[in-house]
Amino acid sequence: MAATQRLIEMLEPVITAMGYELVGLEYHPSSKRGLLRIYIDAPDGIGVDDCARVSHQVSGVLDVEDPLPGEYNLEVSSPGLERPIFKASDYDRFAGEQVRVRVHGRLEGRRKFRGTLRGLRGDSVVIEEGDEEVLVPLDAIERANLELEPDGR
């Protein structure tokens, strides 16, 4: 987690200065070749040229700062239709949308939750599943994604 936070602190100002939002990043170290995946967004959406521009700029920063051990591949991508959620503030931002959440270990005997995102309540994410509200502590979340609704929205 510390490596991820350090990368965000290093790269977010660069990406923001280019006119993009740093949605989040994933770092998967490996003994052979790791992976650093960066998700960016912009009001008008993201295209291949946007990803290439950010990749070029970020590569330069990473070459100079050298924050990660060993070799790794860098990928820059749009968040896509099933946008991953990285920031606590995004749980309020996307309230009303369908969400899929996976937790570390088990919560109420389950690992996966799916329903309508209702935002944050304290340090927990509120998910409406049918007639029930489920509170998922932020620190228990392994992965969260917005989900396309069945009608394709």
Buried (B, 14 or more C-beta within 10 A) or exposed (E): EEEBEBBBEBBBEBBEEBEBBBBBBBBEEEEEEBEBBBBBBEEEEBEEEBBEBBBEBBEEBBEEEEBBEEEBEBBBBBBEEEBBBBEEEBBBEBBEBBBBBBBEEEBEEEEEBBBBBBBBEEEBBBBBEEEEEBBBEEEBBEBBBBBEEEEEE
